Structure formats: structure tokens, C-alpha cells
Amino acid sequence: MATMLEPENVLPNQKQAAPMQGETRGQKAETPSVAIAFDERKATRANAPKASAEKLNFWYGTNHALKDIDIPIAENQVTALIGPSGCGKSTFLRCFNRMHDLQPATKYQGAITLRPDNVNLVGPETDPIEVRMRIGMVFQKPNPFPKSVFENVAYGLKLRGINNRTELAERVEKALRGAAIWDEVKDRLNDSALALSGGQMQRVCIARALATEPELLLFDEPTSALDPIATAKIEELITELRQRVTVLIVTHNMQQAARVSDFTAFMYLGELVEMDSTSKIFTNPSKKATEDYITGRYG
């Protein structure tokens, strides 16, 4: 089992991947020269973990996609996953809500522990339906249901047996306000969600996830299909959400990781290379492989 983070302790370096080509153990990375703006108000100390991956391995058939991953996800903070395409970011993210169970010939080994009850999310004894009721997810492209805005946000609530119209209306409004879109749709609740703009649809999807009050919210490149204005609104929303929910986000956009996250993990070929506070990862990474990636030498 991995050592757990204690409250208010500086996030420790995690198990390091084997040295990459051109790198030797103990080699000190020079400060990268790359212009990435990040919010220096972001946390540099980790809260106690809401969840943690411990020696997590995952296979697609014979493809060993994740290798001994140890990553703590600090409660009420934003953790970003970065790395080149195919490095395992989205594979790791989707382990949390057991999305891989929908594919044949997949296998988990190790644990993802969700607190406070210390349930192993990938354990064979754990019901994936129960997992998905505790963890929300927002996908790369907006995917509202072909229903009204109201019915989209109320969908998960109804699945949980909430059918009182007054309670539904209150919780739908709360979720839409939480997703910073209430003022834009309050007069369009009965209109199809598919009639909204791309950015609005994505925020309705975030509201749909928030309505069920998840303990952990997963974002899989949530702005890759959006324009810059919509992207800025989603990023601002993610920054605000940390007050209410723990966030894990996959992004190919390093500037975005720098803007929204408290901690960043760099992955390569299914392994965790380095994890630290976002400010340190982008200004003084411990591994040369991390520096090479964020300065654009590969990926």
C-alpha cells in the first residue's frame, strides 16, 4: 500500500518511472524556459486525499496500459493529468468510475481507494453502478441527452428515486447555478438542450453531474471541442468547483493545467513520471523527462 498524504503536508514525490532515453537516475533537470502563466494563488500543500491509486495496473487484453500507478487525489483541490497521447491519462481517469468494465478482456490490479469509507473502486467486490453514483464525469465533447434542459439535469436525480416536482426544481436550479449557467437557461428550461451552444451544452452536462452531488468529478479534456470564450468559462467554473468537490482533469493543454490545477501528474507510456504542485512542475520539475515534455521537445 502506498503511504497516504497527511493533511497540510507538502505533496511528496511519487514512485518514479524508469529513466527515459537520454536520462540517468539522479540527473537534475534545469529550469525549463517556457512561457506558461499559472495562478500563484493555487495550493502548494495537499489536503488529505479524497482518493488514491495504489500500485494500480490495468490491461486491455494483453496490453499493459497502466503500470504500478501511485497517485493521491487531494480533497477539494484540482489534480491535472498531462502527457503525450497514448500515455494512459484517460485510461487512468476512467478507472475511477469503472468505464472500462463496458469493454471485454480488461483487467485491474491494485486499488483505487475512495474515502472516507476506504472502498476499493476497482475491487471485484465493488458494484460499478454504486461507484458511478458517487463519481461524476464530463466528457471531451458535450453529450446532453435529447431532452429538455430541465430533464437533462434532473435525469440522475430521478434515477435515485427523487420524483417530487418541487424538490426536483430546487435541485435542478441549484445545479445549474453551480455550473454557472442558470442565468442563460432559466427561461429555456423546457427547450431542448441540443439547441444550446457548445459551451452551454458542456455546462449543462456539468450541471447534470453536479445535481447528484458527487464526491469526485472527472473531466476528460472538457474544453477540447470548445471555442476560447467557452473554454475560459469552463476553466473558471473548474476553479470555483474545488470549493465543493474534488476534481481530477485530463488535459493536453499545459497552459490549461497551469491555470486550473493545484497539482499536476505527468504520465508517459503508462507510468507516472512525476507528480508535484503545479507551480513546481512547470517551473522546476524534478525529472528531465518532464522538462522535455513541457518545453515541447516531444509529445
C-alpha positions in Angstrom: 0.0 0.0 0.0 1.2 3.5 -0.8 1.9 6.0 2.0 -1.1 8.3 2.4 -0.8 12.0 2.5 -1.3 13.7 5.8 -3.3 16.9 5.9 -1.4 20.1 5.1 1.8 18.1 4.2 3.7 19.1 1.1 2.8 16.6 -1.7 5.7 14.0 -1.8 7.3 12.9 -4.9 5.7 9.7 -6.1 7.3 6.4 -7.3 9.3 7.4 -10.3 9.2 5.7 -13.6 12.4 4.1 -15.0 14.8 6.7 -16.6 13.8 7.6 -20.2 16.2 7.6 -23.1 18.9 10.2 -22.6 18.3 10.4 -18.9 20.1 8.9 -15.9 18.9 8.4 -12.4 19.7 11.4 -10.1 20.0 13.7 -13.1 18.8 17.1 -12.1 16.6 18.9 -14.6 17.4 22.5 -15.4 14.6 25.1 -15.1 12.6 24.9 -18.3 12.4 28.0 -20.4 8.8 28.0 -21.4 6.2 30.8 -21.1 3.4 29.3 -19.2 1.3 31.5 -16.9 -0.1 29.9 -13.8 -2.0 31.2 -10.8 0.4 31.5 -8.0 -2.5 31.5 -5.5 -3.0 27.8 -6.2 -2.3 25.5 -3.3 1.2 24.1 -2.9 0.2 21.9 0.0 -2.1 19.0 -0.4 -5.2 18.4 1.6 -5.8 14.9 2.9 -6.5 12.6 -0.1 -10.1 12.0 -1.1 -8.9 9.1 -3.2 -5.7 7.4 -4.0 -4.4 5.0 -6.6 -2.1 2.4 -5.1 0.0 0.1 -7.3 -2.7 0.4 -9.9 -2.2 -1.7 -13.0 -4.6 -2.1 -15.9 -4.7 -4.2 -19.0 -6.6 -4.0 -22.3 -6.3 -7.7 -23.2 -2.5 -8.3 -23.3 -1.7 -4.5 -23.5 -0.4 -3.4 -20.1 -1.7 0.1 -20.2 -1.1 1.3 -16.6 1.9 0.2 -14.6 2.1 0.5 -10.8 0.5 3.9 -10.6 0.6 5.6 -7.2 -1.3 8.9 -7.2 -3.1 10.7 -4.3 -6.1 12.9 -5.3 -6.3 15.7 -2.7 -9.8 16.5 -1.4 -11.3 19.8 -2.6 -8.4 20.5 -4.9 -7.8 20.1 -8.6 -5.4 17.5 -9.9 -4.4 17.6 -13.6 -3.0 14.7 -15.6 -0.7 15.6 -18.5 1.3 13.7 -21.0 1.5 12.8 -24.7 -1.3 10.9 -26.5 -1.4 7.3 -25.5 0.4 7.8 -22.2 -2.5 6.4 -20.2 -4.1 9.7 -18.8 -7.7 8.9 -19.9 -7.3 5.2 -19.2 -6.3 6.1 -15.6 -9.2 8.6 -15.3 -11.8 6.1 -16.5 -10.7 3.5 -13.9 -12.3 5.7 -11.2 -15.8 5.2 -12.5 -15.2 1.7 -14.0 -15.9 2.8 -17.6 -13.5 0.0 -18.7 -16.0 -2.6 -17.5 -18.0 -1.9 -20.6 -15.2 -3.3 -22.8 -14.3 -7.0 -23.0 -11.0 -8.5 -21.8 -10.0 -5.8 -19.4 -8.3 -6.4 -16.0 -7.5 -4.3 -13.0 -4.8 -4.9 -10.4 -4.1 -2.9 -7.3 -6.5 -0.4 -5.8 -8.2 3.0 -6.0 -9.3 3.8 -2.5 -12.2 6.3 -2.1 -12.5 7.9 1.4 -13.9 8.2 4.0 -15.2 4.5 3.8 -12.0 3.2 2.1 -13.8 1.3 -0.6 -11.6 -0.1 -3.4 -13.3 1.3 -6.6 -11.7 -1.3 -8.8 -12.2 -4.2 -6.5 -14.2 -7.2 -7.8 -16.4 -6.9 -4.7 -17.4 -3.3 -5.6 -20.6 -2.7 -7.7 -19.7 -0.4 -10.6 -23.2 1.1 -10.5 -22.6 2.2 -6.9 -19.2 3.7 -8.0 -20.8 5.8 -10.7 -23.4 7.1 -8.3 -20.6 8.6 -6.2 -18.4 9.9 -9.1 -19.5 12.3 -11.8 -17.8 12.6 -15.3 -17.8 15.2 -18.0 -16.5 14.0 -21.4 -14.5 15.5 -24.2 -17.4 16.6 -26.3 -20.7 17.9 -24.8 -23.2 15.0 -24.7 -26.5 16.2 -23.5 -29.5 13.8 -23.8 -32.1 14.6 -26.5 -34.3 16.0 -23.8 -35.1 19.4 -22.3 -32.5 21.3 -20.2 -34.6 20.5 -17.1 -34.9 16.8 -17.9 -31.1 16.6 -18.6 -30.2 17.9 -15.2 -33.0 16.0 -13.4 -32.1 12.7 -15.0 -29.7 11.4 -12.4 -32.0 12.6 -9.6 -34.9 10.6 -11.0 -32.7 7.5 -11.2 -32.2 7.9 -7.5 -35.9 8.0 -6.9 -36.5 11.7 -6.5 -39.7 12.5 -8.3 -41.2 15.3 -6.2 -41.6 18.2 -8.7 -40.8 20.9 -6.1 -37.6 19.1 -4.9 -36.5 18.4 -8.5 -37.0 22.1 -9.4 -34.9 23.2 -6.5 -32.1 20.8 -7.1 -32.0 21.5 -10.8 -31.8 25.2 -10.2 -29.0 24.6 -7.6 -27.0 22.5 -10.1 -27.5 25.0 -12.9 -26.3 27.8 -10.7 -23.4 25.7 -9.6 -22.4 25.2 -13.2 -22.7 29.0 -13.8 -25.4 28.7 -16.5 -28.7 29.4 -14.7 -29.0 32.9 -15.9 -28.5 31.8 -19.5 -31.1 29.0 -19.4 -33.6 29.9 -16.7 -36.2 30.9 -19.4 -35.3 27.9 -21.6 -35.6 25.0 -19.2 -38.2 23.3 -21.4 -36.2 23.8 -24.6 -34.1 21.0 -26.0 -30.5 21.0 -24.6 -29.3 20.3 -28.1 -30.4 23.8 -29.1 -27.8 25.4 -26.9 -24.3 26.4 -27.9 -21.4 24.0 -27.4 -20.2 25.8 -24.3 -23.7 26.0 -22.9 -24.2 22.3 -23.6 -21.0 21.4 -21.7 -22.1 23.4 -18.7 -25.4 21.7 -18.7 -23.5 18.4 -18.7 -21.5 19.7 -15.7 -24.8 20.7 -14.0 -26.2 17.2 -14.7 -23.1 15.7 -13.0 -23.3 18.2 -10.0 -27.1 17.6 -9.5 -26.4 14.2 -7.8 -23.7 15.8 -5.5 -20.8 13.6 -6.5 -17.8 13.1 -4.2 -15.4 13.3 -7.1 -15.8 14.9 -10.5 -13.8 13.7 -13.5 -13.1 15.8 -16.6 -11.7 14.2 -19.7 -10.4 17.1 -21.9 -13.6 19.0 -21.3 -12.8 22.0 -23.5 -11.0 20.4 -26.4 -14.1 20.9 -28.6 -14.9 24.5 -27.4 -14.0 28.0 -28.6 -11.7 30.2 -26.4 -14.6 32.1 -24.8 -16.4 28.9 -23.8 -13.1 27.4 -22.6 -12.5 30.3 -20.3 -15.9 29.9 -18.7 -15.3 26.2 -18.1 -11.9 26.8 -16.6 -13.3 29.5 -14.3 -16.0 27.1 -13.3 -13.5 24.3 -12.5 -11.5 26.7 -10.4 -14.7 27.5 -8.4 -15.8 23.9 -8.1 -12.9 22.9 -5.9 -14.8 24.6 -3.0 -17.5 21.9 -3.3 -16.0 18.8 -4.9 -12.7 17.1 -5.6 -11.6 17.4 -9.3 -9.4 15.2 -11.5 -8.9 16.5 -15.0 -7.1 15.2 -18.1 -5.8 17.8 -20.5 -3.5 18.1 -23.5 -3.3 21.8 -22.9 -0.4 22.5 -20.5 -1.5 26.2 -20.1 -4.9 24.9 -19.0 -3.3 22.6 -16.4 -1.3 25.5 -15.1 -4.3 27.7 -14.9 -6.8 25.4 -13.2 -4.9 22.8 -11.2 -3.3 22.7 -7.7 -1.3 19.6 -8.5 -0.1 18.0 -11.8 0.9 14.5 -12.6 3.0 13.8 -15.7 2.5 10.3 -17.3 4.4 8.6 -20.1 3.9 5.1 -21.6 1.5 4.1 -18.8 3.8 5.1 -15.9 3.8 8.0 -13.5 7.0 10.0 -14.2 6.5 12.8 -11.7 3.8 14.5 -9.6 4.1 17.7 -7.6 2.5 21.1 -7.1 1.6 22.6 -10.4 3.9 25.6 -9.9 6.8 23.3 -9.3 6.1 21.0 -12.2 6.0 24.0 -14.6 8.9 26.0 -13.2 11.3 23.4 -11.7 10.5 19.8 -12.5 12.5 17.1 -10.8 12.7 14.9 -13.9 14.3 15.8 -17.2 11.6 13.9 -19.0 9.0 16.3 -17.5 11.1 19.3 -18.6 11.4 17.9 -22.1 7.7 17.4 -22.4 6.6 20.8 -21.1 9.2 22.6 -23.2 7.9 20.9 -26.3 10.9 18.7 -27.1 8.5 15.7 -27.6 4.8 14.9 -27.3 
